């Protein structure tokens, strides 16, 4: 098979790593990819951006691509899967209509109410004054979210009324907001492979969003993740969240095919949906895929072809821990251009893997370019062993311009 993978981050490096190991693969193209994907066997990076939809379709046709796999959410919301279908190319990822599950918080909330999926009480606002009055009436703690895509950063959990009002004013510069009750409890993520009708569990993970140890500081795209979540029954949660969502989307005439990522809050009253994403998480993908024993590539094809009803995935025993190394100044103003060394030594740690994201090559040097630059993954017989492997590898990376949290999975 000839495969085109769209994206350039750590998630895409992990996907490329898994796909490149498939005996079914003939050649893998990654657009635009990163230095890590370029080093994989049977893999070639292409200088095409993820939002260059027409050019991506042309590339898929010119290269006789059998399957396109879309990593990030923005091109999906913009209709990349639709464009591929119109061009006669099979694409793993939802249509623009189905990608509204991530593209609009209000769309998902309305679907949850319709389908009886447990979630927080909510309201959507287009008018600033009405939103401010609602905040003052309900009071903090309260959650303010951008209704549309915000790169994982359009959420403010406000502990005071003043913080909530400031969030309303800031987020509404870019469009409507959803304001909802503040749920309390540990968070977890559920991942499912979907073919429009059937779904297969991909596993559970727990992300660490805050930039600093002890969950302090601003939200980020994710500073690390562990998988699986101890004690969480992913199979049971599929019946509460994923299957009712697939039924509701099918009834609307917009069947969902791809990865459905349910962000959950495990409250005292039971799990509640925080949000849906329509792709693998980052860094959750880096934590999940090293535990997959099955070949990923035929599973993606089965999802595209509506054949998951008779499909099964096998997983390795044990656990994984993914630690993100970010550039100094992240998430506000990451500093680029610093030199990174020691990745071979890090990858040599038993049970460790190194995935690149915000990197570039200059001559013989690997440089940081972006906010989240590397993801170091450790696997082991249990969570403690996985965490130990991850941090042993982190400690072999020589990068004075980077930092990480030291409490991932603790």
Phi, psi and omega in degrees: 000146175251124189237140172246119177255129183256122177142173186217004187264192177296323176302314181291327175297318178295318178296317179296320178300316181289316181293321182294342179275354184286133175292347179279345187281133170264307180208142179242125173254137178237126183237113358270349180074189178210176181302332178291317179292325181298335183274356182281153179294145177058029186234139180226130174278145177238137182277067178229126181287158185292338181262004177273072192297313181299318180293322178297320177296317178300315179300315180300321179288316181296325184265009179053049183289133178273332183208131171256132178242122184258123180277298186278163184281327188302312178294332176293313178298328180280354174100025180297319180296322177297316181295321177296317179298318179296331179271005177079026182244131178290134185225130174271110181151152184286156170295168178300321180296319179285330179290354174299342175302331172256327185291341179218115177299321182294322177301313181295318180298318179296321178295320178299316179298320181293319187265000180073029179272126185293128179207177180286153172295144190206162169211151180252141183227136171251344182255125182301314185297317179297321179294318179295319179295323178296316178300315181294327181286319182277322180080158179278160359288147183204156185246131178243127183231140167295135182292327182262193180294141179215022176061031179078005185241004184269038180229131176236119173268099189271126179267348177227159178298322182296319179295320179294318180296320178295322179294319178302311183296321182287312185288330182283356170296335183252002178141190182297161176233157169249131178243130185219165179297151181272111177278150183237134178147174176289148178265156175206159180237137178244132182239134180223141173268125190235144178242017181100329180235310182254163181216149177236133179294129175261349177123180179236154179208164175231120180271156175240102191277321185291150188287333187246161177306148180072020181056048177250156177090182184289159174293150177231184172288350180132124182258001179162166180205155174234150178212143350281176176276120183302133174079001182265123182272091182298323181297319179293322180293334176302321181286336181275321189246304191289307186294319174298327178292316178299319180296317181293320179292321177296319179296332178279353183083017180231067183302144182261122174236131182138206176262125173256125187243108181262115173275121188241149168248125182268084184276170177297333179273001181118171181292142179230143178283125173274311181194162170252143166241155189247034182198172172300145175283165176225105027257012182299324179302318181295331178279324185284312190298325177296345178269352183278121178273327181289159173290124183290323190300310178295334176294320178294320178296318180299324178294320178295323188266006179070035185242021181285343181300336178240029184245148179221149177244144178247142186235151176283147172291153176112202187214168175221156176223127180248125181245123180272132170257122184244158179284144177308137182096346178292140009266353187287303185217076181297141182264123181260171173096355181281152186273138179245130176228168172088011183290325177295319178295322179295316181291342180281348177295129180304129180084005185254149175225149179239122176245132181266155178221277182271071181229160172210156180257134175228104186066239179262003187254145172259125184244152174282137177210092182135185182274291176273117194256319181223153166235121178257122184248135172243139175239153181191180183294334177210180185297322180295318179293321179296316179296318180298318179294319181298312183285333173297321178289319177306318184290349176267350178281129179256099183208087180299338182274008182239168178210165176210165169282147181253011184236022179295123179079005183286000000 
